Amino acid sequence: MFMMMLKDPVVWGSLLGIFIMIVMMAYYTYLFMHNSAGDD
């Protein structure tokens, strides 16, 4: 069962999409925190 899931390209595609979404959310959160900190 688990090995079949690892060989399925649909599973890899969805995992890649979830990973990209998490990375983009973390990046934009970092940008927001960095920009709203101010220059002082």
C-alpha positions as a Markdown table, in Angstrom:
| # | Residue | x | y | z |
|---|---|---|---|---|
| 1 | Met | 0.0 | 0.0 | 0.0 |
| 2 | Phe | 2.7 | 2.5 | 1.0 |
| 3 | Met | 5.0 | 1.5 | -1.8 |
| 4 | Met | 2.2 | 1.9 | -4.3 |
| 5 | Met | 1.6 | 5.4 | -3.0 |
| 6 | Leu | 5.3 | 6.2 | -3.4 |
| 7 | Lys | 5.3 | 5.1 | -7.0 |
| 8 | Asp | 2.2 | 7.2 | -7.9 |
| 9 | Pro | 3.1 | 10.5 | -9.7 |
| 10 | Val | -0.2 | 12.0 | -8.5 |
| 11 | Val | 0.9 | 11.7 | -4.9 |
| 12 | Trp | 4.2 | 13.3 | -5.7 |
| 13 | Gly | 2.4 | 16.1 | -7.5 |
| 14 | Ser | 0.1 | 16.9 | -4.6 |
| 15 | Leu | 3.0 | 16.7 | -2.1 |
| 16 | Leu | 5.0 | 19.1 | -4.3 |
| 17 | Gly | 2.1 | 21.5 | -4.5 |
| 18 | Ile | 1.6 | 21.4 | -0.7 |
| 19 | Phe | 5.3 | 21.9 | -0.1 |
| 20 | Ile | 5.4 | 24.9 | -2.5 |
| 21 | Met | 2.4 | 26.5 | -0.8 |
| 22 | Ile | 3.9 | 26.1 | 2.7 |
| 23 | Val | 7.2 | 27.6 | 1.4 |
| 24 | Met | 5.4 | 30.6 | -0.2 |
| 25 | Met | 3.3 | 31.2 | 3.0 |
| 26 | Ala | 6.5 | 31.1 | 5.1 |
| 27 | Tyr | 8.3 | 33.5 | 2.7 |
| 28 | Tyr | 5.4 | 36.0 | 2.6 |
| 29 | Thr | 5.1 | 35.8 | 6.4 |
| 30 | Tyr | 8.8 | 36.6 | 6.7 |
| 31 | Leu | 8.5 | 39.5 | 4.3 |
| 32 | Phe | 5.5 | 40.9 | 6.2 |
| 33 | Met | 7.3 | 40.6 | 9.5 |
| 34 | His | 10.4 | 42.1 | 8.1 |
| 35 | Asn | 8.7 | 45.1 | 6.4 |
| 36 | Ser | 6.4 | 45.9 | 9.4 |
| 37 | Ala | 9.3 | 45.9 | 11.8 |
| 38 | Gly | 10.2 | 49.5 | 10.8 |
| 39 | Asp | 13.6 | 51.2 | 10.3 |
| 40 | Asp | 14.3 | 51.8 | 13.9 |
